[in-house]
Amino acid sequence: MTAATSQAELDKGRRFIFLFTDLSNPTSNKIYQQIGYQPVIDVDQLIFVEPAADGEGPPA
């Protein structure tokens, strides 16, 4: 499905398609590379939350 959808978008004229993957899953990452995806960059997601009013952990 990923390969077919990616190819369909390329056929529509898109020059780039980005796929975010789970780096801890070597099986899927190997398959994505086999269908033409190339690793470009690792991305981290950070979420900042305000502390609770009492200063103990995140707000409820």
C-alpha positions as a Markdown table, in Angstrom:
| # | Residue | x | y | z |
|---|---|---|---|---|
| 1 | Met | 0.0 | 0.0 | 0.0 |
| 2 | Thr | 2.8 | 2.5 | 0.9 |
| 3 | Ala | 4.6 | 1.8 | -2.4 |
| 4 | Ala | 1.4 | 2.2 | -4.5 |
| 5 | Thr | 0.3 | 5.4 | -2.7 |
| 6 | Ser | 3.8 | 6.9 | -3.0 |
| 7 | Gln | 3.9 | 6.0 | -6.8 |
| 8 | Ala | 0.5 | 7.5 | -7.3 |
| 9 | Glu | 1.6 | 10.8 | -5.8 |
| 10 | Leu | 4.8 | 10.8 | -7.9 |
| 11 | Asp | 2.7 | 10.1 | -11.0 |
| 12 | Lys | 0.6 | 13.2 | -10.1 |
| 13 | Gly | 3.8 | 15.3 | -10.3 |
| 14 | Arg | 5.0 | 15.5 | -6.8 |
| 15 | Arg | 8.8 | 15.7 | -6.6 |
| 16 | Phe | 9.2 | 14.6 | -3.0 |
| 17 | Ile | 7.3 | 12.3 | -0.6 |
| 18 | Phe | 8.2 | 12.2 | 3.1 |
| 19 | Leu | 7.6 | 9.2 | 5.3 |
| 20 | Phe | 8.1 | 9.4 | 9.0 |
| 21 | Thr | 9.1 | 6.0 | 10.5 |
| 22 | Asp | 9.8 | 4.3 | 13.8 |
| 23 | Leu | 13.6 | 3.9 | 14.0 |
| 24 | Ser | 13.2 | 1.1 | 16.4 |
| 25 | Asn | 11.5 | -1.1 | 13.7 |
| 26 | Pro | 14.3 | -2.3 | 11.4 |
| 27 | Thr | 11.9 | -4.5 | 9.4 |
| 28 | Ser | 9.7 | -1.7 | 8.2 |
| 29 | Asn | 12.6 | 0.6 | 7.6 |
| 30 | Lys | 14.3 | -2.0 | 5.4 |
| 31 | Ile | 11.1 | -2.4 | 3.4 |
| 32 | Tyr | 10.8 | 1.4 | 2.9 |
| 33 | Gln | 14.3 | 1.5 | 1.7 |
| 34 | Gln | 13.7 | -1.4 | -0.7 |
| 35 | Ile | 10.8 | 0.6 | -2.3 |
| 36 | Gly | 12.9 | 3.7 | -2.8 |
| 37 | Tyr | 12.7 | 5.7 | 0.4 |
| 38 | Gln | 16.1 | 7.1 | 1.7 |
| 39 | Pro | 16.9 | 8.1 | 5.2 |
| 40 | Val | 17.3 | 11.9 | 5.4 |
| 41 | Ile | 17.2 | 13.0 | 9.0 |
| 42 | Asp | 16.2 | 11.8 | 12.5 |
| 43 | Val | 13.5 | 13.9 | 14.2 |
| 44 | Asp | 12.8 | 14.2 | 17.9 |
| 45 | Gln | 9.5 | 15.4 | 19.2 |
| 46 | Leu | 9.5 | 17.4 | 22.5 |
| 47 | Ile | 6.4 | 18.4 | 24.3 |
| 48 | Phe | 6.6 | 21.0 | 27.0 |
| 49 | Val | 3.8 | 21.3 | 29.6 |
| 50 | Glu | 3.2 | 23.8 | 32.4 |
| 51 | Pro | 3.8 | 22.4 | 35.8 |
| 52 | Ala | 0.7 | 21.9 | 38.0 |
| 53 | Ala | -0.3 | 24.8 | 40.3 |
| 54 | Asp | 1.4 | 23.0 | 43.3 |
| 55 | Gly | 4.5 | 22.5 | 41.3 |
| 56 | Glu | 4.1 | 18.7 | 41.4 |
| 57 | Gly | 4.0 | 17.3 | 37.9 |
| 58 | Pro | 1.9 | 18.2 | 34.9 |
| 59 | Pro | -1.5 | 19.8 | 35.2 |
| 60 | Ala | -4.5 | 17.6 | 35.7 |
